[in-house]
Amino acid sequence: MEDDCRPHRRVREPRLPRTPPVAHRLPVLRPVRPQGSASPGRRGLSKLTDKLAELGVEIDAQLFELSLTHRSYAYEAGGLPSNERLEFLGDAVLEIVVTEHIYLSYPDLAEGELAKLRSAVVSAVACARVARELEVGPMIRLGKGEIATGGHDKTSILADTMEAIIGAVHLSAGAEASARFVHDLFDPLIDESVAEGDYADHKTVLQELAAKRGLTVRYEMEVTGPDHDREFVATAFIGEEALGAGTGRSKRRAQQLAAREAVAKAESIA
């Protein structure tokens, strides 16, 4: 068989039309209205977007929507991605920004005091407080079960979503922008904690107060919520008297909050 030495014709691939890059825009999301409550309108979205605009932070629309997608909604929608990975990132960003700030700002605090101050600010309670101030709750996409049980105002869900938003800001606009965002929202909480001594070891203080009276301290614990969203409720007793209660994502945090309330009451009746 003779070789066919004729040159092959070059087949041109069809050109795909060029599409201009899409600028990152803040999405227009419809706030979710919990059952049995009045419609919150668009206020929640505007507070958060106004804050981002004030700080000059642009956030990717898809990441922003993802940050507001709770795992309960993602499951009911057929296995969509949830905000858990963004929450993981945002938690790390929040911790490093706060840690660096308190290290540089409070050189007289020992390592243990710095750790307690950080834990008071990098906490579910603090993150949920910020989320409530920005009215994030109505925007969170939740499953039917969470909506029915008031999930839009649950501390754990608000805290996780706030961390996911921080993660979305970090990926969209970079480390400098996410640090600016965190500083604006959390620096006032740090100053407040320092002023109030909120980072103190309240359990130790309560133990000392009880010892002076010849009494002991004990805590009664309750656990509420489903397995994926547990909350711990602690009641602090001096002797047989209940003096404080606290709720947190962990047993330790709940007991600290209960002890703080108990210390305040014990000191007022001393």
Backbone bond lengths (Angstrom), bond angles and torsions (degrees), N, CA, C in turn:
res aa  C-N    CA-C-N  psi(-1)  N-CA   C-N-CA  omega(-1)  CA-C   N-CA-C  phi
1 M - - - 1.470 - - 1.511 107.95 -
2 E 1.280 115.22 131.02 1.467 119.11 -179.74 1.516 109.66 -80.14
3 D 1.355 113.28 141.98 1.466 117.92 176.65 1.508 109.98 -70.46
4 D 1.293 115.42 138.21 1.467 120.35 175.50 1.509 107.51 -86.61
5 C 1.337 115.60 103.73 1.467 120.38 -175.26 1.515 112.51 -92.97
6 R 1.341 115.29 7.38 1.462 116.05 -179.10 1.532 109.80 -66.62
7 P 1.325 116.03 139.03 1.487 118.61 -179.56 1.523 110.26 -63.53
8 H 1.321 115.60 140.92 1.455 120.16 177.46 1.522 110.40 -79.22
9 R 1.312 114.24 139.55 1.459 118.35 176.84 1.528 109.09 -78.10
10 R 1.303 115.20 135.69 1.472 120.77 -179.19 1.528 109.70 -78.90
11 V 1.291 113.67 124.03 1.465 118.14 179.87 1.520 108.54 -88.08
12 R 1.289 115.29 123.56 1.464 119.64 179.80 1.534 110.37 -84.56
13 E 1.320 113.93 131.47 1.456 117.93 176.84 1.520 108.90 -79.06
14 P 1.299 116.07 140.13 1.464 117.97 179.33 1.520 110.68 -63.34
15 R 1.299 115.17 140.39 1.457 120.01 179.66 1.530 109.98 -80.46
16 L 1.318 113.72 132.79 1.456 118.16 176.15 1.516 108.70 -84.68
17 P 1.296 116.31 141.03 1.469 117.96 179.39 1.515 110.88 -64.19
18 R 1.303 114.98 138.55 1.455 120.04 179.36 1.536 109.43 -80.52
19 T 1.310 113.96 133.75 1.457 118.22 177.19 1.511 108.28 -111.35
20 P 1.305 117.01 133.32 1.459 119.31 179.91 1.516 110.93 -64.67
21 P 1.323 118.08 146.84 1.467 120.21 179.28 1.521 110.50 -60.35
22 V 1.334 114.48 140.29 1.458 119.19 -179.66 1.518 108.85 -88.32
23 A 1.303 115.31 126.14 1.459 119.32 -179.94 1.522 109.60 -70.81
24 H 1.338 114.87 145.46 1.449 118.87 176.88 1.523 108.99 -68.50
25 R 1.278 116.30 126.79 1.457 120.46 178.57 1.522 109.81 -129.01
26 L 1.308 115.30 151.08 1.441 119.13 173.53 1.523 108.75 -72.18
27 P 1.303 118.45 129.96 1.455 120.41 -176.14 1.516 111.51 -74.16
28 V 1.307 115.13 154.28 1.448 120.39 172.17 1.525 107.21 -95.74
29 L 1.302 116.85 102.53 1.459 122.18 -176.98 1.521 109.95 -104.83
30 R 1.301 115.19 147.62 1.455 120.15 177.25 1.512 108.34 -90.16
31 P 1.343 118.30 118.66 1.459 119.44 179.19 1.522 111.14 -59.09
32 V 1.317 115.91 141.33 1.460 121.28 179.75 1.523 107.99 -86.28
33 R 1.318 117.29 130.47 1.460 121.01 -178.36 1.520 109.67 -99.17
34 P 1.342 116.54 116.51 1.462 118.40 176.68 1.525 110.51 -59.89
35 Q 1.324 116.36 148.63 1.451 120.41 -179.51 1.517 110.41 -62.98
36 G 1.339 115.10 136.62 1.453 120.44 175.55 1.506 114.37 82.92
37 S 1.341 118.68 9.92 1.460 120.49 179.51 1.506 109.63 -125.08
38 A 1.305 114.51 160.33 1.454 119.73 179.56 1.515 109.71 -72.95
39 S 1.307 116.02 151.99 1.453 119.99 -179.33 1.520 110.57 -65.00
40 P 1.332 119.01 129.94 1.454 121.67 -179.67 1.513 112.40 -80.05
41 G 1.338 117.66 -3.47 1.458 119.32 -179.76 1.509 111.37 67.64
42 R 1.338 117.00 -143.90 1.456 121.53 -177.11 1.518 111.74 -110.49
43 R 1.328 117.38 13.47 1.452 118.99 -175.16 1.518 112.45 -64.61
44 G 1.352 116.71 -39.62 1.458 119.14 -177.38 1.511 112.22 -59.71
45 L 1.344 115.77 -43.99 1.446 120.22 -179.42 1.516 111.04 -65.20
46 S 1.323 117.50 -43.03 1.452 120.37 -175.73 1.525 111.94 -65.93
47 K 1.328 118.07 -35.57 1.460 118.97 179.94 1.519 111.07 -64.19
48 L 1.312 116.72 -43.31 1.460 120.05 179.79 1.522 111.23 -69.90
49 T 1.317 117.33 -46.37 1.468 119.48 -178.80 1.525 111.18 -68.28
50 D 1.331 116.72 -33.69 1.468 119.12 175.78 1.520 110.85 -63.40
51 K 1.331 115.94 -39.12 1.464 119.33 178.67 1.526 110.88 -65.07
52 L 1.341 116.55 -43.37 1.462 119.94 178.30 1.530 110.87 -62.98
53 A 1.329 116.81 -41.61 1.469 120.32 179.09 1.523 110.96 -65.97
54 E 1.311 116.11 -39.53 1.470 121.19 178.72 1.528 110.86 -59.75
55 L 1.334 116.01 -37.20 1.463 120.79 -178.55 1.527 112.64 -89.08
56 G 1.327 116.84 -2.13 1.461 120.34 -179.32 1.510 113.24 69.96
57 V 1.330 117.31 33.52 1.458 122.36 -177.20 1.525 109.53 -105.53
58 E 1.334 116.88 125.61 1.461 122.09 174.94 1.525 108.71 -104.13
59 I 1.314 115.36 137.18 1.464 120.31 -175.84 1.521 109.87 -126.19
60 D 1.311 115.74 137.36 1.456 121.37 179.77 1.530 110.05 -62.25
61 A 1.329 115.98 133.53 1.462 121.04 -174.85 1.523 112.13 -61.07
62 Q 1.326 117.29 -43.92 1.463 119.81 -178.17 1.525 111.50 -67.95
63 L 1.323 116.86 -39.43 1.456 119.60 178.01 1.528 110.71 -66.32
64 F 1.310 115.59 -37.00 1.456 119.97 179.64 1.530 110.55 -63.55
65 E 1.311 115.52 -45.44 1.464 119.71 178.43 1.528 110.87 -64.40
66 L 1.336 116.38 -39.95 1.460 120.79 178.77 1.533 110.70 -62.84
67 S 1.318 116.71 -38.41 1.465 120.09 -179.31 1.517 112.49 -63.38
68 L 1.318 116.87 -20.35 1.458 121.91 -178.65 1.534 112.42 -99.85
69 T 1.332 117.06 7.40 1.465 121.32 -175.75 1.524 110.82 -100.82
70 H 1.316 116.20 104.41 1.463 121.85 179.60 1.525 109.92 -74.38
71 R 1.324 116.04 153.85 1.460 119.98 -176.90 1.527 112.27 -62.37
72 S 1.323 118.31 -27.48 1.463 120.06 179.02 1.522 111.15 -66.69
73 Y 1.330 116.73 -38.36 1.468 121.00 176.93 1.525 109.99 -69.67
74 A 1.333 115.65 -43.98 1.461 120.25 -178.33 1.530 110.95 -60.26
75 Y 1.328 116.84 -39.07 1.471 121.05 179.96 1.527 110.37 -67.20
76 E 1.316 116.94 -46.88 1.460 120.36 -177.75 1.523 112.01 -68.29
77 A 1.338 116.59 -24.25 1.464 120.57 -179.75 1.522 112.21 -86.96
78 G 1.332 117.36 9.30 1.453 120.16 174.98 1.507 115.12 97.01
79 G 1.318 116.85 25.38 1.465 119.65 176.49 1.510 114.76 89.87
80 L 1.321 117.58 33.85 1.465 121.09 175.12 1.532 109.58 -68.07
81 P 1.330 117.05 159.30 1.468 118.85 173.42 1.527 109.80 -62.98
82 S 1.324 116.36 146.12 1.463 121.30 177.02 1.529 108.94 -111.18
83 N 1.323 115.68 -179.72 1.464 120.25 -176.96 1.526 113.33 -86.97
84 E 1.323 118.40 10.04 1.467 120.41 -173.98 1.530 112.82 -63.96
85 R 1.315 117.87 -39.69 1.469 119.69 179.41 1.530 110.94 -67.99
86 L 1.322 116.48 -39.78 1.464 119.55 176.20 1.525 110.81 -65.77
87 E 1.322 116.10 -35.72 1.461 120.51 176.51 1.532 110.40 -61.49
88 F 1.320 116.17 -42.95 1.467 122.03 177.86 1.527 110.74 -57.79
89 L 1.332 116.10 -46.22 1.465 120.65 179.76 1.520 110.87 -67.37
90 G 1.328 116.21 -46.62 1.463 120.10 -177.56 1.508 113.07 -61.67
91 D 1.328 116.93 -36.00 1.456 121.34 177.33 1.522 110.54 -61.16
92 A 1.332 116.76 -42.41 1.470 120.88 179.55 1.524 111.16 -67.55
93 V 1.333 116.76 -41.16 1.464 120.79 178.95 1.526 109.98 -62.80
94 L 1.325 116.21 -47.01 1.461 120.48 179.93 1.520 111.19 -59.12
95 E 1.320 116.29 -43.93 1.464 119.85 -176.77 1.525 111.90 -65.71
96 I 1.326 118.29 -43.55 1.470 119.24 -177.56 1.525 111.55 -70.14
97 V 1.336 117.20 -37.10 1.467 119.92 179.71 1.529 110.18 -66.75
98 V 1.325 116.35 -45.77 1.461 120.34 179.76 1.522 110.63 -66.46
99 T 1.336 117.28 -41.91 1.465 120.73 -179.46 1.521 111.55 -60.78
100 E 1.323 117.10 -46.56 1.464 120.25 179.19 1.524 111.01 -63.06
101 H 1.318 116.39 -40.45 1.466 120.17 -177.95 1.521 111.75 -63.93
102 I 1.334 117.31 -47.27 1.462 118.41 -177.31 1.530 111.04 -72.94
103 Y 1.332 117.36 -29.20 1.476 119.99 176.75 1.527 110.10 -63.78
104 L 1.318 116.88 -44.42 1.456 120.96 -177.87 1.529 112.95 -78.22
105 S 1.325 116.04 -30.37 1.467 119.78 -173.06 1.523 113.54 -87.36
106 Y 1.324 117.51 -23.42 1.466 120.41 -175.53 1.530 110.25 -129.22
107 P 1.347 116.20 72.21 1.473 120.26 -175.51 1.523 113.86 -66.82
108 D 1.330 117.39 -16.48 1.464 119.86 -177.82 1.531 113.40 -86.85
109 L 1.322 116.72 -9.56 1.459 119.13 -179.37 1.528 110.81 -81.48
110 A 1.315 115.51 135.89 1.467 120.70 176.90 1.521 109.91 -73.72
111 E 1.341 115.00 169.17 1.465 119.68 -176.71 1.524 112.24 -57.99
112 G 1.318 116.77 -42.92 1.452 120.09 179.81 1.521 112.72 -63.29
113 E 1.328 116.39 -39.54 1.468 120.50 178.90 1.528 111.06 -69.01
114 L 1.324 116.32 -37.63 1.467 119.59 176.35 1.528 110.68 -61.82
115 A 1.326 116.04 -41.79 1.464 120.12 -179.51 1.528 110.95 -64.13
116 K 1.334 116.44 -40.44 1.462 119.79 179.42 1.526 111.39 -68.27
117 L 1.341 116.45 -39.13 1.456 120.14 177.77 1.525 110.07 -63.83
118 R 1.317 116.91 -43.96 1.463 120.10 179.02 1.527 111.12 -62.21
119 S 1.322 117.51 -42.69 1.461 119.99 -178.32 1.520 111.84 -65.87
120 A 1.342 117.06 -26.10 1.460 119.80 178.00 1.520 111.74 -72.56
121 V 1.340 115.94 -26.14 1.467 120.50 -176.40 1.524 111.42 -100.53
122 V 1.322 117.01 -42.27 1.469 120.71 176.98 1.527 107.12 -86.61
123 S 1.309 116.01 72.63 1.458 122.04 -174.80 1.513 109.47 -142.38
124 A 1.320 115.24 162.79 1.469 120.30 178.61 1.512 110.67 -62.71
125 V 1.334 116.80 -38.83 1.458 120.08 -178.46 1.525 110.67 -63.48
126 A 1.343 117.24 -45.77 1.460 120.77 -178.94 1.527 111.52 -66.96
127 C 1.335 116.61 -43.95 1.468 119.51 -179.70 1.526 111.11 -64.32
128 A 1.325 116.56 -39.57 1.462 119.98 178.69 1.519 110.90 -67.02
129 R 1.298 116.82 -35.63 1.475 120.53 177.26 1.520 110.73 -61.64
130 V 1.333 116.35 -45.39 1.462 120.62 178.19 1.528 110.08 -63.02
131 A 1.334 116.33 -43.06 1.464 120.37 179.90 1.529 111.15 -61.24
132 R 1.319 117.38 -39.60 1.463 120.43 178.78 1.522 111.05 -66.75
133 E 1.333 116.25 -39.08 1.466 119.37 178.22 1.528 111.40 -62.26
134 L 1.325 116.77 -34.70 1.460 121.55 178.23 1.528 112.05 -87.88
135 E 1.332 117.39 -1.01 1.466 123.88 -179.47 1.534 111.59 54.44
136 V 1.329 114.06 49.12 1.458 121.10 179.92 1.528 111.63 -74.15
137 G 1.325 116.54 -31.58 1.456 121.21 -173.21 1.522 116.22 -47.25
138 P 1.338 118.94 -50.33 1.468 119.63 -178.13 1.523 114.36 -63.64
139 M 1.331 117.53 -16.83 1.460 119.94 -177.90 1.523 113.20 -89.06
140 I 1.332 117.96 -15.40 1.458 120.58 -173.73 1.528 110.13 -69.80
141 R 1.320 115.63 133.41 1.464 121.00 177.60 1.526 108.07 -87.38
142 L 1.338 115.49 113.50 1.451 122.27 -175.08 1.522 111.13 -120.81
143 G 1.325 115.25 157.17 1.450 120.41 172.77 1.522 110.64 -73.31
144 K 1.320 116.11 167.31 1.464 121.16 -175.46 1.526 111.98 -61.13
145 G 1.321 116.24 -38.87 1.456 119.33 -179.70 1.519 112.47 -63.21
146 E 1.330 116.97 -43.84 1.459 120.47 179.43 1.521 111.15 -68.14
147 I 1.326 117.52 -37.59 1.463 120.12 177.46 1.528 109.83 -60.92
148 A 1.335 115.91 -43.84 1.463 120.77 -177.17 1.520 112.39 -64.59
149 T 1.338 117.58 -27.33 1.468 121.19 -178.08 1.522 112.70 -102.76
150 G 1.338 116.34 18.78 1.460 119.71 175.68 1.515 114.42 74.45
151 G 1.310 116.78 33.95 1.462 120.86 -176.96 1.516 114.84 -60.62
152 H 1.332 117.48 -23.74 1.462 120.23 -178.36 1.524 112.97 -67.49
153 D 1.337 116.36 -14.95 1.465 118.61 178.71 1.526 111.76 -121.74
154 K 1.324 117.76 15.51 1.459 120.57 176.06 1.526 109.39 -74.82
155 T 1.316 115.24 132.57 1.467 119.98 -178.65 1.523 111.61 -57.22
156 S 1.318 117.51 -43.92 1.463 120.44 -176.82 1.521 111.79 -64.08
157 I 1.326 117.54 -42.96 1.467 121.17 -178.90 1.524 110.58 -69.35
158 L 1.321 117.11 -41.99 1.469 120.52 178.51 1.532 110.52 -62.70
159 A 1.332 116.54 -42.61 1.465 120.51 -179.28 1.527 111.19 -64.29
160 D 1.334 116.50 -46.10 1.464 120.08 179.63 1.530 111.23 -62.25
161 T 1.322 116.54 -40.39 1.466 120.21 180.00 1.518 111.16 -67.04
162 M 1.332 117.13 -39.18 1.464 119.78 178.53 1.519 110.78 -62.20
163 E 1.317 116.79 -40.93 1.463 119.99 177.31 1.523 110.87 -65.86
164 A 1.328 117.43 -37.16 1.468 120.66 177.89 1.529 110.91 -65.06
165 I 1.326 117.31 -37.75 1.466 120.83 177.48 1.525 109.86 -63.76
166 I 1.324 116.64 -41.85 1.471 120.25 176.93 1.523 109.82 -60.41
167 G 1.332 116.74 -41.80 1.460 120.03 177.40 1.516 112.29 -62.41
168 A 1.327 117.13 -39.94 1.470 121.20 178.56 1.522 111.09 -65.58
169 V 1.322 116.77 -39.81 1.468 120.52 176.63 1.522 110.41 -62.95
170 H 1.323 116.65 -41.87 1.467 121.14 -178.77 1.523 111.59 -62.65
171 L 1.332 117.01 -45.60 1.460 120.32 179.94 1.525 111.65 -69.30
172 S 1.315 117.26 -35.27 1.462 121.21 -175.70 1.519 112.65 -77.16
173 A 1.326 116.22 -43.31 1.467 119.73 -168.80 1.519 114.14 -119.77
174 G 1.318 118.16 -6.50 1.452 120.17 174.94 1.522 114.03 98.50
175 A 1.334 114.54 174.98 1.460 121.75 -173.25 1.520 112.19 -66.16
176 E 1.335 116.79 -39.30 1.467 119.09 -177.94 1.522 110.76 -64.63
177 A 1.331 116.32 -41.72 1.461 120.60 -179.27 1.525 111.48 -68.93
178 S 1.331 117.43 -41.82 1.463 119.31 179.80 1.524 110.74 -66.96
179 A 1.339 116.96 -35.56 1.464 119.69 176.55 1.530 110.54 -65.25
180 R 1.317 116.48 -40.73 1.468 120.64 178.16 1.526 110.59 -62.04
181 F 1.306 115.46 -41.18 1.468 121.84 179.24 1.529 110.27 -63.37
182 V 1.336 116.46 -47.50 1.465 121.08 -179.38 1.524 110.91 -64.14
183 H 1.334 116.82 -45.58 1.472 119.80 -179.31 1.520 111.07 -58.85
184 D 1.309 117.06 -43.74 1.462 120.33 -177.34 1.528 111.28 -62.78
185 L 1.321 116.73 -37.82 1.458 120.59 -175.14 1.521 113.74 -87.72
186 F 1.331 117.83 -33.53 1.462 120.24 -169.72 1.530 114.46 -109.10
187 D 1.320 119.84 -20.34 1.465 119.88 178.09 1.523 112.38 -57.53
188 P 1.355 118.44 -40.71 1.470 117.68 176.93 1.527 113.05 -61.56
189 L 1.336 117.41 -32.40 1.461 120.26 177.97 1.522 110.92 -69.97
190 I 1.334 116.09 -35.78 1.470 119.94 177.03 1.523 109.94 -63.72
191 D 1.331 116.74 -48.03 1.463 120.78 179.65 1.528 110.98 -60.65
192 E 1.319 115.67 -39.13 1.465 120.53 179.41 1.522 111.18 -65.81
193 S 1.327 116.34 -42.02 1.466 120.28 179.41 1.517 111.25 -64.38
194 V 1.339 116.80 -39.71 1.466 120.74 178.44 1.522 110.48 -65.06
195 A 1.340 115.73 -44.11 1.462 120.17 -178.44 1.523 111.98 -64.17
196 E 1.335 116.46 -37.12 1.466 120.78 -176.47 1.528 112.79 -93.21
197 G 1.337 116.25 -5.84 1.458 119.09 -175.82 1.513 111.89 66.49
198 D 1.330 116.02 29.18 1.462 120.98 -174.59 1.526 112.63 -68.45
199 Y 1.331 116.92 -13.94 1.453 119.93 -177.54 1.525 111.92 -90.61
200 A 1.331 116.23 3.22 1.468 119.41 -178.38 1.525 110.88 -67.22
201 D 1.318 115.04 161.22 1.468 121.26 176.44 1.529 107.22 -84.31
202 H 1.331 115.89 89.56 1.459 120.55 -173.66 1.524 112.00 -66.36
203 K 1.327 117.97 -29.58 1.459 119.75 179.65 1.530 110.64 -65.09
204 T 1.329 116.68 -40.16 1.461 120.25 178.43 1.522 110.97 -67.56
205 V 1.327 116.37 -42.37 1.470 120.31 178.85 1.525 110.10 -61.10
206 L 1.333 117.14 -43.32 1.466 120.63 179.78 1.523 110.73 -64.66
207 Q 1.326 116.85 -39.62 1.466 120.99 178.53 1.525 110.47 -60.91
208 E 1.330 116.37 -40.29 1.467 120.69 -179.68 1.522 111.33 -67.70
209 L 1.340 116.07 -40.95 1.460 119.71 178.15 1.522 111.03 -63.11
210 A 1.327 115.76 -42.47 1.461 119.65 -179.59 1.529 111.14 -65.87
211 A 1.330 116.65 -40.00 1.466 120.77 -178.83 1.529 111.13 -62.18
212 K 1.333 116.79 -36.51 1.464 120.41 178.79 1.526 111.37 -63.52
213 R 1.323 115.91 -25.16 1.464 120.35 -179.25 1.527 111.48 -99.75
214 G 1.311 116.00 4.86 1.442 119.74 -179.97 1.512 113.27 70.52
215 L 1.335 116.52 27.20 1.460 121.92 -178.16 1.527 110.29 -117.25
216 T 1.309 115.80 168.52 1.459 121.29 177.84 1.526 110.11 -115.76
217 V 1.335 114.34 160.82 1.463 121.26 179.32 1.524 108.73 -110.69
218 R 1.302 115.77 137.29 1.466 119.90 172.84 1.518 109.04 -141.45
219 Y 1.334 115.67 160.06 1.457 121.69 -178.53 1.525 109.64 -126.84
220 E 1.311 115.49 134.24 1.459 120.73 171.38 1.524 108.05 -103.58
221 M 1.335 115.70 134.54 1.460 120.93 -173.90 1.524 111.28 -116.62
222 E 1.333 114.68 143.47 1.458 122.63 169.81 1.522 107.95 -130.82
223 V 1.321 115.84 148.83 1.459 121.34 177.92 1.522 107.88 -120.38
224 T 1.338 116.27 129.15 1.460 121.14 -179.36 1.522 109.97 -124.86
225 G 1.328 115.75 162.43 1.453 121.32 175.65 1.511 113.05 89.82
226 P 1.338 116.03 164.94 1.473 121.42 178.88 1.521 111.40 -69.95
227 D 1.328 116.25 169.37 1.464 120.87 -176.12 1.520 112.65 -57.61
228 H 1.348 117.09 -34.99 1.460 119.24 -176.30 1.523 112.73 -83.86
229 D 1.337 117.68 -3.01 1.464 119.85 -176.22 1.530 109.44 -147.87
230 R 1.324 116.14 56.06 1.452 121.21 -177.24 1.535 111.54 -72.79
231 E 1.317 115.80 143.48 1.459 122.95 170.99 1.524 108.37 -129.79
232 F 1.324 115.58 139.49 1.455 121.76 -178.45 1.531 109.23 -106.29
233 V 1.312 115.61 135.21 1.463 121.94 178.64 1.524 107.69 -118.75
234 A 1.334 115.61 122.10 1.459 121.13 -177.95 1.526 110.04 -115.43
235 T 1.323 116.31 142.29 1.458 122.45 172.15 1.517 108.00 -121.01
236 A 1.338 116.19 126.54 1.461 121.40 -177.44 1.530 110.04 -97.52
237 F 1.322 115.72 129.92 1.463 122.19 179.00 1.523 109.43 -116.25
238 I 1.334 115.20 138.22 1.471 121.34 164.38 1.519 105.61 -109.62
239 G 1.304 116.16 114.15 1.458 119.12 -170.57 1.515 108.62 65.75
240 E 1.326 116.31 -122.18 1.459 120.51 179.10 1.524 111.95 -106.99
241 E 1.322 117.11 7.70 1.463 120.53 -176.30 1.524 110.71 -100.75
242 A 1.328 116.19 125.81 1.473 121.63 176.32 1.517 108.40 -81.34
243 L 1.328 116.75 120.25 1.462 120.58 -175.56 1.525 114.16 -116.10
244 G 1.328 117.71 -14.19 1.462 117.70 -178.23 1.507 112.43 -158.83
245 A 1.330 115.00 153.48 1.465 120.99 177.29 1.517 109.02 -136.58
246 G 1.332 115.92 150.20 1.461 120.34 179.51 1.510 110.99 -152.77
247 T 1.331 115.25 150.24 1.466 122.03 -179.96 1.520 109.18 -125.24
248 G 1.329 117.51 134.53 1.462 120.96 179.96 1.516 111.76 -155.70
249 R 1.333 114.69 172.20 1.461 120.63 179.91 1.525 112.09 -75.30
250 S 1.323 116.28 -14.56 1.463 120.15 178.80 1.520 108.89 -133.41
251 K 1.327 115.66 159.87 1.457 121.42 178.18 1.526 110.17 -61.22
252 R 1.319 116.24 -42.25 1.464 120.75 -178.11 1.523 111.62 -63.06
253 R 1.344 116.08 -43.65 1.458 119.05 -179.22 1.526 111.06 -66.70
254 A 1.314 117.32 -41.80 1.461 120.66 179.13 1.525 110.97 -60.95
255 Q 1.328 116.82 -41.33 1.465 119.84 179.50 1.521 111.73 -67.93
256 Q 1.322 117.56 -36.96 1.462 120.34 177.43 1.528 110.70 -62.74
257 L 1.332 116.76 -43.33 1.457 120.26 179.67 1.522 111.39 -66.85
258 A 1.324 116.12 -38.98 1.461 119.68 176.72 1.528 110.67 -65.06
259 A 1.321 116.33 -41.22 1.465 120.29 179.12 1.524 111.21 -65.09
260 R 1.319 117.13 -38.48 1.466 119.66 178.76 1.527 111.08 -60.43
261 E 1.339 116.35 -44.17 1.452 119.93 179.19 1.529 110.45 -66.81
262 A 1.327 115.69 -38.96 1.474 119.40 179.32 1.508 111.86 -65.76
263 V 1.324 118.12 -38.90 1.457 121.94 178.94 1.522 110.16 -61.99
264 A 1.335 116.44 -44.74 1.466 120.59 -179.63 1.525 110.81 -60.78
265 K 1.331 117.80 -42.75 1.450 121.11 179.61 1.529 111.86 -70.08
266 A 1.333 115.48 -41.27 1.466 119.58 -179.01 1.526 111.13 -63.80
267 E 1.320 117.47 -39.85 1.453 121.51 179.94 1.512 111.53 -69.77
268 S 1.343 116.45 -31.88 1.466 119.46 -178.62 1.530 112.59 -73.42
269 I 1.358 116.66 -22.27 1.468 119.81 -179.21 1.525 111.66 -108.68
270 A 1.338 115.67 8.25 1.469 119.23 -178.69 1.522 110.70 -68.01
